[in-house]
Amino acid sequence: MKKTIKKNLKNLKIAGNYRIRRKRDSGNSHIFVYKNKNYLSFASNDYLSLSDDKRIINSAKKSLDKYGFGTSSSPLISGYTKSHFKLEEEISKFLGQEKTLLFSTGYQANMGVIKSLVNRKDNIFADQLNHASLIDGSILSRANFKRYKHSDIKNLENLISNSKSLANNLIISDSLFSMDGDLANLKKLKTLSKKSNSLLLIDEAHALGVFGKSGEGLISEHGLNNEDNIFLTGTFGKSVGTYGAFFSGNSDYVEYVMQKARSYIYSTSIPVNAVEATRKSLKIIAKESWRREKLFSLIQYFKKNIKKINYECLDSDSQIQVIIIGKSIDAINVSEELFKKGIYLPAIRPPTVEEGKSRLRVSLTVNHEESDIDYLINILDTISRNLVQSKND
Ligand SMILES: Cc1ncc(COP(=O)(O)O)c(C=O)c1O
């Protein structure tokens, strides 16, 4: 066994797929402090730059004095407080959904929700590029698990019509795909889910806070809230800038998930300071639309200027912009060159993305400025010219 592990580790290194962790000293959204040096970071999911907002930090501090740190138990024993209840109510109102259930992480939410909604007699139809937690939840459920080609509604329709008609169907998709930056066609998914009598679960992890008039996400933006067969999960670990996650939708289903989801029942609840921080953050998100306006202006600026240099970019209108490099080793090399120039942008490699499609996932945040984007693009341009030069030498 040990020999196999050693061999596997060696092979990961040879393929350029070995992961390392850089110990960040501080900094969050656009600055990454490492060994006392500030790096310009494009690697944070703190899209609205709220994780170090003083108002949010103060809310967390106040609750620490009252409740202490840990909640000491799962929500169904004694780990559920008035704060947890208020946050659930506030999220339901914010999203226009009947009921909400908090989970400790988005990963747990997806695992628990999917396994509660379907069983081995049922069918799951999932987008090929869904997040790992949606894939793992689908496998854990033991339902008949089929993946449709990315955003290919025709392919999804075919899979549904060729499946057992008496089983329950669950369609699952991210609303904003985390490694490609593109958006699911929620309107078509809704229509097909109704037509095929399927439930539809949408993971709003990356859309929450950024899309929707007040940051409610893409389900709200498309007016799909309060549909009896449509549910969503979301995490607070990205735009909200805090920690924890939730599941929202029709109250009977949410109540049922609370009774059934093992990742909910058998896990300690979110610390109250994180709950209070989230309550504050959601209020700021709803009120401060200038954050979304600035982010979308940066997105347009990036899209316009990245075209001027010689890299293949995926088509994305979101804060996640993707530069395809190809081989893992090449992606690491570009990332290391950027690091030498003060930019932190780690390479995304298999198994997170397909073999041969390693990439730089540029994550834009509110604290970035146009000059930061100029700097990144200039350095990328120099790297690409040097590569061409060294090939010609
Ligand atoms: C689409 C998606 N869903 C779920 C999760 C998991 O959320 P959390 O980090 O709260 O476990 C993530 C985070 O990586 C994600 O990108």
PDBQT file of the ligand as one rigid body, heavy atoms in Angstrom, charges set to zero:
ROOT
HETATM    1  C1  LIG A 401     -20.409  25.388  -7.136  1.00  0.00    +0.000 C 
HETATM    2  C2  LIG A 401     -19.988  25.115  -5.723  1.00  0.00    +0.000 A 
HETATM    3  N1  LIG A 401     -20.830  24.464  -4.907  1.00  0.00    +0.000 NA
HETATM    4  C3  LIG A 401     -20.501  24.192  -3.628  1.00  0.00    +0.000 A 
HETATM    5  C4  LIG A 401     -19.280  24.566  -3.109  1.00  0.00    +0.000 A 
HETATM    6  C5  LIG A 401     -18.937  24.204  -1.703  1.00  0.00    +0.000 C 
HETATM    7  O1  LIG A 401     -19.156  25.260  -0.832  1.00  0.00    +0.000 OA
HETATM    8  P1  LIG A 401     -18.376  25.313   0.551  1.00  0.00    +0.000 P 
HETATM    9  O2  LIG A 401     -17.033  25.882   0.248  1.00  0.00    +0.000 OA
HETATM   10  O3  LIG A 401     -19.213  26.144   1.441  1.00  0.00    +0.000 OA
HETATM   11  O4  LIG A 401     -18.257  23.884   1.026  1.00  0.00    +0.000 OA
HETATM   12  C6  LIG A 401     -18.382  25.266  -3.902  1.00  0.00    +0.000 A 
HETATM   13  C7  LIG A 401     -17.099  25.743  -3.329  1.00  0.00    +0.000 C 
HETATM   14  O5  LIG A 401     -16.036  25.397  -3.705  1.00  0.00    +0.000 OA
HETATM   15  C8  LIG A 401     -18.727  25.528  -5.261  1.00  0.00    +0.000 A 
HETATM   16  O6  LIG A 401     -17.875  26.150  -6.073  1.00  0.00    +0.000 OA
ENDROOT
TORSDOF 0
